[in-house]
Amino acid sequence: MKRYQEEWFQDKLDDINEVESHVMESKEFLDAKRQLEEIKSKIKAQVPEAERSAIDLLFDSMDEINLSVYNMLMEKIVCATKFDDFNLI
């Protein structure tokens, strides 16, 4: 049973990766990403040149946090689905 669960879990991850790939190539996602970059650029333009590296670090930190939150969310979704499929919840 353990092997079956591992294979099932990997199949779910593969499905999620496929959906994620399609979403990241979608017009909506690319538009949102472009808008975010435009906003960041406008914010940076308002900051004195000497302080822009600090803004870049802040934006990088925000991106890392967003990625961490996204990864946690995906993990929770997969785990919730996993337990539901095996009648463990």
N, C-alpha and C positions, 0 to 999 in steps of 0.2 A: 504494500500500500504506500509506503514511504516513497518509493521510486515513482509511482504513479503521480503522487502529489507534487513531486519535484518537476516532473515532465509537464504536468498541468500548469504549475506556476510559471514555468519558462514559456509555455504557450501563451499565457496571459500577458507576460512581459513582451513577447514578440508582437502580440496584437496591439498593445499600448504603444510600442515603438512605431508600428506602422501607422497608426492613427496620428500620433504625434508628428511623424514625418509629413503626412498629408496636410495637417493643420499648419505646420510651419512653412509650407510652400503655398498656402492659400493666399488669395488677394487680401483678405481681411487681416490676416496675421502680418503680412508684409506691409500693409498700410499702417497698422498700429505700430509696428516697429519703426517705420519711417517717421511717424508722428512723434514718437518718443525721442528719437534722435534729433528731430527739429527742436523740440522743447529743450532738450539738454543743450543744444547749440545756442539757443536764445538765452538761456540762463548763463552759460559761460560768457556770452558776449557782454553781459551786464557786470561781470566780475573783472576787476583790474587784472592785467596780464600777470603780475607777480603772484596772484592768488589762484590762478587757474589750475595749477597742479593739485592744489587742495580740493578743488571742485572735481577734478578727474578722479581723485582717490575716493571722494564721497560717492560719485556715480558708480565707480567700480564696486564699492561696498554695497550699494543698493542693489546692483545687479547680482552680486553673490547672495545676498539675502533673498532676493526674489527666486533665484535658482534653488536655494535651500528649501524655501517654502513650497515651491513646485514639486521638488523631489519628495518631500515629506507627504504632500497631498497624494501624489501618485502611489507611494508606498502604502498609505492608509487605504486607498481605494482598492489596490490589489489584494491587500490582506483581508479587507472586509469581504471582498468577493470570494476569496479563497475560503474563508471560514464559512460563509454562507453556502457555497457549493458543497462543502463537506459536512454540512449540518452541524457545525461546531459552535454556532452562536444561537 
